[in-house]
Amino acid sequence: MLGNFTYCNPTKLYFGDQSLHNLSTELENYGSNILLVYGGGSIKKNGIYDEVINILKDSGKNIAEIPGVMPNPTI
């Protein structure tokens, strides 16, 4: 049987054009290690990947990546 536990997962979402510009400000609230998890190639095809990597590097973050993650459930 599963014991008692608490799970807290606060999430802040930005919507709209230029939302990615908030990333560097948000990064100031966290440590120096970033885990970037993404699926197929769309993040690279649409250019978001390069933008995010540049922001992370400019912020002096250590980046670890897990690419190719399959969605669950798959569509």
Distance bins in CASP14 RR format, pairs under 12 A and 6 or more apart:
PFRMAT RR
TARGET T0000
AUTHOR 0000-0000-0000
RMODE 2
METHOD distances of the structure
MODEL  1
10 29 0 0 0 0 0 1 0 0 0 0 0
11 26 0 0 0 0 0 1 0 0 0 0 0
12 19 0 0 0 0 0 1 0 0 0 0 0
12 22 0 0 0 0 1 0 0 0 0 0 0
12 23 0 0 0 0 0 1 0 0 0 0 0
12 25 0 0 0 0 0 1 0 0 0 0 0
12 26 1 0 0 1 0 0 0 0 0 0 0
12 29 0 0 0 0 1 0 0 0 0 0 0
12 30 0 0 0 0 0 1 0 0 0 0 0
13 19 0 0 0 0 1 0 0 0 0 0 0
13 22 0 0 0 0 0 1 0 0 0 0 0
13 26 0 0 0 0 0 1 0 0 0 0 0
14 20 0 0 0 0 1 0 0 0 0 0 0
14 21 0 0 0 0 1 0 0 0 0 0 0
14 22 1 0 1 0 0 0 0 0 0 0 0
14 23 0 0 0 0 1 0 0 0 0 0 0
14 25 0 0 0 0 0 1 0 0 0 0 0
14 26 0 0 0 0 1 0 0 0 0 0 0
15 22 0 0 0 0 0 1 0 0 0 0 0
16 22 0 0 0 0 0 1 0 0 0 0 0
18 51 0 0 0 0 0 1 0 0 0 0 0
19 25 0 0 0 0 0 1 0 0 0 0 0
19 26 0 0 0 0 0 1 0 0 0 0 0
19 48 0 0 0 0 0 1 0 0 0 0 0
19 51 0 0 0 0 0 1 0 0 0 0 0
19 52 0 0 0 0 0 1 0 0 0 0 0
20 26 0 0 0 0 0 1 0 0 0 0 0
20 27 0 0 0 0 0 1 0 0 0 0 0
20 46 0 0 0 0 0 1 0 0 0 0 0
20 47 0 0 0 0 0 1 0 0 0 0 0
20 48 1 0 0 1 0 0 0 0 0 0 0
20 49 0 0 0 0 0 1 0 0 0 0 0
20 50 0 0 0 0 0 1 0 0 0 0 0
20 51 1 0 1 0 0 0 0 0 0 0 0
20 52 1 0 0 1 0 0 0 0 0 0 0
20 53 0 0 0 0 0 1 0 0 0 0 0
20 54 0 0 0 0 0 1 0 0 0 0 0
20 55 1 0 0 1 0 0 0 0 0 0 0
20 56 0 0 0 0 0 1 0 0 0 0 0
21 27 0 0 0 0 0 1 0 0 0 0 0
21 51 0 0 0 0 1 0 0 0 0 0 0
21 52 0 0 0 0 0 1 0 0 0 0 0
21 54 0 0 0 0 0 1 0 0 0 0 0
21 55 0 0 0 0 1 0 0 0 0 0 0
22 28 0 0 0 0 0 1 0 0 0 0 0
22 29 0 0 0 0 0 1 0 0 0 0 0
22 55 0 0 0 0 1 0 0 0 0 0 0
23 29 0 0 0 0 0 1 0 0 0 0 0
23 30 0 0 0 0 0 1 0 0 0 0 0
23 34 0 0 0 0 0 1 0 0 0 0 0
23 36 0 0 0 0 0 1 0 0 0 0 0
23 48 0 0 0 0 0 1 0 0 0 0 0
23 51 0 0 0 0 1 0 0 0 0 0 0
23 52 1 0 0 1 0 0 0 0 0 0 0
23 53 0 0 0 0 0 1 0 0 0 0 0
23 54 0 0 0 0 0 1 0 0 0 0 0
23 55 1 0 1 0 0 0 0 0 0 0 0
23 56 0 0 0 0 1 0 0 0 0 0 0
23 57 0 0 0 0 0 1 0 0 0 0 0
23 58 0 0 0 0 0 1 0 0 0 0 0
23 59 0 0 0 0 1 0 0 0 0 0 0
23 61 0 0 0 0 0 1 0 0 0 0 0
24 30 0 0 0 0 0 1 0 0 0 0 0
24 51 0 0 0 0 0 1 0 0 0 0 0
24 52 0 0 0 0 0 1 0 0 0 0 0
24 54 0 0 0 0 0 1 0 0 0 0 0
24 55 1 0 1 0 0 0 0 0 0 0 0
24 56 0 0 0 0 1 0 0 0 0 0 0
24 57 0 0 0 0 0 1 0 0 0 0 0
24 58 1 0 0 1 0 0 0 0 0 0 0
24 59 1 0 1 0 0 0 0 0 0 0 0
24 60 0 0 0 0 0 1 0 0 0 0 0
24 61 0 0 0 0 1 0 0 0 0 0 0
25 55 0 0 0 0 0 1 0 0 0 0 0
25 59 0 0 0 0 1 0 0 0 0 0 0
26 34 0 0 0 0 0 1 0 0 0 0 0
26 52 0 0 0 0 0 1 0 0 0 0 0
26 55 0 0 0 0 1 0 0 0 0 0 0
26 56 0 0 0 0 0 1 0 0 0 0 0
26 59 0 0 0 0 1 0 0 0 0 0 0
26 61 0 0 0 0 0 1 0 0 0 0 0
27 33 0 0 0 0 0 1 0 0 0 0 0
27 34 1 0 0 1 0 0 0 0 0 0 0
27 52 0 0 0 0 0 1 0 0 0 0 0
27 55 1 0 0 1 0 0 0 0 0 0 0
27 56 1 0 0 1 0 0 0 0 0 0 0
27 57 0 0 0 0 0 1 0 0 0 0 0
27 58 0 0 0 0 1 0 0 0 0 0 0
27 59 1 0 1 0 0 0 0 0 0 0 0
27 60 0 0 0 0 1 0 0 0 0 0 0
27 61 1 0 0 1 0 0 0 0 0 0 0
27 62 0 0 0 0 0 1 0 0 0 0 0
27 63 0 0 0 0 0 1 0 0 0 0 0
28 55 0 0 0 0 0 1 0 0 0 0 0
28 59 0 0 0 0 1 0 0 0 0 0 0
28 60 0 0 0 0 0 1 0 0 0 0 0
28 61 0 0 0 0 0 1 0 0 0 0 0
29 59 0 0 0 0 0 1 0 0 0 0 0
30 56 0 0 0 0 0 1 0 0 0 0 0
30 59 0 0 0 0 1 0 0 0 0 0 0
30 60 0 0 0 0 0 1 0 0 0 0 0
30 61 0 0 0 0 1 0 0 0 0 0 0
30 62 0 0 0 0 0 1 0 0 0 0 0
31 56 0 0 0 0 0 1 0 0 0 0 0
31 59 0 0 0 0 0 1 0 0 0 0 0
31 60 0 0 0 0 0 1 0 0 0 0 0
31 61 1 0 0 1 0 0 0 0 0 0 0
31 62 0 0 0 0 1 0 0 0 0 0 0
32 56 0 0 0 0 0 1 0 0 0 0 0
32 57 0 0 0 0 0 1 0 0 0 0 0
32 59 0 0 0 0 1 0 0 0 0 0 0
32 60 1 0 0 1 0 0 0 0 0 0 0
32 61 1 0 1 0 0 0 0 0 0 0 0
32 62 1 0 1 0 0 0 0 0 0 0 0
32 63 0 0 0 0 1 0 0 0 0 0 0
32 64 0 0 0 0 0 1 0 0 0 0 0
33 56 0 0 0 0 0 1 0 0 0 0 0
33 59 0 0 0 0 0 1 0 0 0 0 0
33 60 0 0 0 0 0 1 0 0 0 0 0
33 61 1 0 0 1 0 0 0 0 0 0 0
33 62 1 0 1 0 0 0 0 0 0 0 0
33 63 0 0 0 0 1 0 0 0 0 0 0
33 64 1 0 0 1 0 0 0 0 0 0 0
34 52 0 0 0 0 1 0 0 0 0 0 0
34 53 0 0 0 0 1 0 0 0 0 0 0
34 55 0 0 0 0 0 1 0 0 0 0 0
34 56 1 0 1 0 0 0 0 0 0 0 0
34 57 0 0 0 0 0 1 0 0 0 0 0
34 59 0 0 0 0 1 0 0 0 0 0 0
34 60 0 0 0 0 1 0 0 0 0 0 0
34 61 1 0 1 0 0 0 0 0 0 0 0
34 62 1 0 0 1 0 0 0 0 0 0 0
34 63 1 0 1 0 0 0 0 0 0 0 0
34 64 1 0 0 1 0 0 0 0 0 0 0
34 65 0 0 0 0 1 0 0 0 0 0 0
34 66 0 0 0 0 0 1 0 0 0 0 0
35 56 0 0 0 0 0 1 0 0 0 0 0
35 61 0 0 0 0 0 1 0 0 0 0 0
35 62 0 0 0 0 1 0 0 0 0 0 0
35 63 0 0 0 0 1 0 0 0 0 0 0
35 64 1 0 1 0 0 0 0 0 0 0 0
35 65 1 0 0 1 0 0 0 0 0 0 0
35 66 1 0 0 1 0 0 0 0 0 0 0
35 67 0 0 0 0 0 1 0 0 0 0 0
35 69 0 0 0 0 0 1 0 0 0 0 0
36 43 0 0 0 0 1 0 0 0 0 0 0
36 44 0 0 0 0 0 1 0 0 0 0 0
36 48 0 0 0 0 0 1 0 0 0 0 0
36 49 0 0 0 0 1 0 0 0 0 0 0
36 52 1 0 0 1 0 0 0 0 0 0 0
36 53 1 0 0 1 0 0 0 0 0 0 0
36 55 0 0 0 0 0 1 0 0 0 0 0
36 56 1 0 0 1 0 0 0 0 0 0 0
36 57 0 0 0 0 0 1 0 0 0 0 0
36 61 0 0 0 0 1 0 0 0 0 0 0
36 62 0 0 0 0 0 1 0 0 0 0 0
36 63 1 0 0 1 0 0 0 0 0 0 0
36 64 1 0 0 1 0 0 0 0 0 0 0
36 65 1 0 1 0 0 0 0 0 0 0 0
36 66 1 0 0 1 0 0 0 0 0 0 0
36 67 0 0 0 0 1 0 0 0 0 0 0
36 68 0 0 0 0 0 1 0 0 0 0 0
36 69 0 0 0 0 0 1 0 0 0 0 0
37 43 0 0 0 0 0 1 0 0 0 0 0
37 52 0 0 0 0 0 1 0 0 0 0 0
37 63 0 0 0 0 0 1 0 0 0 0 0
37 64 0 0 0 0 1 0 0 0 0 0 0
37 65 1 0 0 1 0 0 0 0 0 0 0
37 66 1 0 1 0 0 0 0 0 0 0 0
37 67 0 0 0 0 1 0 0 0 0 0 0
37 68 0 0 0 0 1 0 0 0 0 0 0
37 69 1 0 1 0 0 0 0 0 0 0 0
37 70 0 0 0 0 0 1 0 0 0 0 0
37 71 0 0 0 0 0 1 0 0 0 0 0
38 44 0 0 0 0 1 0 0 0 0 0 0
38 45 0 0 0 0 0 1 0 0 0 0 0
38 46 0 0 0 0 0 1 0 0 0 0 0
38 47 0 0 0 0 0 1 0 0 0 0 0
38 48 0 0 0 0 1 0 0 0 0 0 0
38 49 1 0 0 1 0 0 0 0 0 0 0
38 52 0 0 0 0 1 0 0 0 0 0 0
38 53 0 0 0 0 0 1 0 0 0 0 0
38 63 0 0 0 0 0 1 0 0 0 0 0
38 65 1 0 0 1 0 0 0 0 0 0 0
38 66 1 0 0 1 0 0 0 0 0 0 0
38 67 1 0 1 0 0 0 0 0 0 0 0
38 68 1 0 0 1 0 0 0 0 0 0 0
38 69 1 0 0 1 0 0 0 0 0 0 0
38 70 0 0 0 0 0 1 0 0 0 0 0
38 71 0 0 0 0 0 1 0 0 0 0 0
39 45 0 0 0 0 0 1 0 0 0 0 0
39 49 0 0 0 0 0 1 0 0 0 0 0
39 65 0 0 0 0 0 1 0 0 0 0 0
39 66 0 0 0 0 1 0 0 0 0 0 0
39 67 1 0 0 1 0 0 0 0 0 0 0
39 68 1 0 1 0 0 0 0 0 0 0 0
39 69 1 0 1 0 0 0 0 0 0 0 0
39 70 1 0 0 1 0 0 0 0 0 0 0
39 71 1 0 0 1 0 0 0 0 0 0 0
39 72 0 0 0 0 0 1 0 0 0 0 0
39 74 0 0 0 0 0 1 0 0 0 0 0
40 46 0 0 0 0 0 1 0 0 0 0 0
40 49 0 0 0 0 0 1 0 0 0 0 0
40 66 0 0 0 0 0 1 0 0 0 0 0
40 67 1 0 0 1 0 0 0 0 0 0 0
40 68 1 0 1 0 0 0 0 0 0 0 0
40 69 1 0 0 1 0 0 0 0 0 0 0
40 70 0 0 0 0 1 0 0 0 0 0 0
40 71 0 0 0 0 1 0 0 0 0 0 0
40 74 0 0 0 0 0 1 0 0 0 0 0
41 47 0 0 0 0 0 1 0 0 0 0 0
41 48 0 0 0 0 0 1 0 0 0 0 0
41 49 0 0 0 0 1 0 0 0 0 0 0
41 67 0 0 0 0 1 0 0 0 0 0 0
41 68 1 0 0 1 0 0 0 0 0 0 0
41 69 0 0 0 0 0 1 0 0 0 0 0
42 48 0 0 0 0 1 0 0 0 0 0 0
42 49 0 0 0 0 1 0 0 0 0 0 0
42 67 0 0 0 0 0 1 0 0 0 0 0
42 68 0 0 0 0 0 1 0 0 0 0 0
42 71 0 0 0 0 0 1 0 0 0 0 0
43 49 1 0 1 0 0 0 0 0 0 0 0
43 50 0 0 0 0 1 0 0 0 0 0 0
43 51 0 0 0 0 1 0 0 0 0 0 0
43 52 0 0 0 0 1 0 0 0 0 0 0
43 53 0 0 0 0 0 1 0 0 0 0 0
43 65 0 0 0 0 0 1 0 0 0 0 0
43 67 0 0 0 0 1 0 0 0 0 0 0
43 68 0 0 0 0 1 0 0 0 0 0 0
43 69 0 0 0 0 0 1 0 0 0 0 0
44 50 1 0 0 1 0 0 0 0 0 0 0
44 51 0 0 0 0 0 1 0 0 0 0 0
44 52 0 0 0 0 0 1 0 0 0 0 0
44 53 0 0 0 0 1 0 0 0 0 0 0
44 65 0 0 0 0 0 1 0 0 0 0 0
44 67 0 0 0 0 1 0 0 0 0 0 0
44 68 0 0 0 0 0 1 0 0 0 0 0
46 52 0 0 0 0 0 1 0 0 0 0 0
47 53 0 0 0 0 1 0 0 0 0 0 0
47 54 0 0 0 0 0 1 0 0 0 0 0
48 54 0 0 0 0 0 1 0 0 0 0 0
48 55 0 0 0 0 0 1 0 0 0 0 0
49 55 0 0 0 0 0 1 0 0 0 0 0
49 56 0 0 0 0 0 1 0 0 0 0 0
49 63 0 0 0 0 0 1 0 0 0 0 0
49 65 0 0 0 0 1 0 0 0 0 0 0
49 67 0 0 0 0 1 0 0 0 0 0 0
50 56 0 0 0 0 0 1 0 0 0 0 0
50 57 0 0 0 0 0 1 0 0 0 0 0
51 57 0 0 0 0 0 1 0 0 0 0 0
51 58 0 0 0 0 0 1 0 0 0 0 0
52 58 0 0 0 0 0 1 0 0 0 0 0
52 59 0 0 0 0 0 1 0 0 0 0 0
52 61 0 0 0 0 0 1 0 0 0 0 0
52 63 0 0 0 0 1 0 0 0 0 0 0
52 65 0 0 0 0 0 1 0 0 0 0 0
53 59 0 0 0 0 0 1 0 0 0 0 0
53 60 0 0 0 0 0 1 0 0 0 0 0
53 61 0 0 0 0 1 0 0 0 0 0 0
53 63 1 0 0 1 0 0 0 0 0 0 0
53 65 0 0 0 0 1 0 0 0 0 0 0
54 60 0 0 0 0 0 1 0 0 0 0 0
54 61 0 0 0 0 0 1 0 0 0 0 0
54 63 0 0 0 0 0 1 0 0 0 0 0
55 61 0 0 0 0 1 0 0 0 0 0 0
55 63 0 0 0 0 0 1 0 0 0 0 0
56 62 0 0 0 0 1 0 0 0 0 0 0
56 63 1 0 1 0 0 0 0 0 0 0 0
56 64 0 0 0 0 0 1 0 0 0 0 0
56 65 0 0 0 0 0 1 0 0 0 0 0
57 63 1 0 0 1 0 0 0 0 0 0 0
END
